[in-house]
Amino acid sequence: LPRAMGQQLSDGFDRRYGRFLEWRREQTALLEERGYIETFYGRRRYLPGVWSKVPHVKAEALRQGVSAIIQGTGADIAKLAMARVGENLKGSGSHMALFVHDEVGVEALDKQVPDVVQYLRQMSEGLLGTMPLPVEVQVGKNWAKANGENPRGLVEAD
């Protein structure tokens, strides 16, 4: 990639995602001051490399810190969603059947689907308090049909 084109891409990113860059600078400053980051829910990751005199060690710790906030908060949200779904569907005839990456698979009786969909949407969208967390809820006889795909060419039984 020619340097000029790379600079053009970088400048475009900066213009489009300026607030993210500001947030990243704020988090990096906190990391350098404290030596750790915190997820939205307060889980900490310590990165003593931020105090290293070796430039590439310090740079790696700073990159890991920003990434850990984002990925750690995602993991926290996923764990909280699993716990809430499992607890709130207990005894209803519906249950959490699987969890893959950032998707919760729920099995529900046909007559319960509208209520379960409404519960999942309200519960998920409220996981970050007042901060919006848009979610998609899809319905189907199985995971592939709910997602409109068949990722491994699975033969589906009806």
Sequence and secondary structure as in RCSB ss.txt:
>XXXX:A:sequence
LPRAMGQQLSDGFDRRYGRFLEWRREQTALLEERGYIETFYGRRRYLPGVWSKVPHVKAEALRQGVSAIIQGTGA
DIAKLAMARVGENLKGSGSHMALFVHDEVGVEALDKQVPDVVQYLRQMSEGLLGTMPLPVEVQVGKNWAKANGEN
PRGLVEAD
>XXXX:A:secstr
  HHHHHHHHHHHHHHTHHHHHHHHHHHHHHHHHSEEE TT  EEE GGGG SSHHHHHHHHHHHHHHHHHHHHH
HHHHHHHHHHHHHHTTTT EEEEEETTEEEEE  GGGHHHHHHHHHHHHHTTTTTS         SSHHHHTT  
TT      
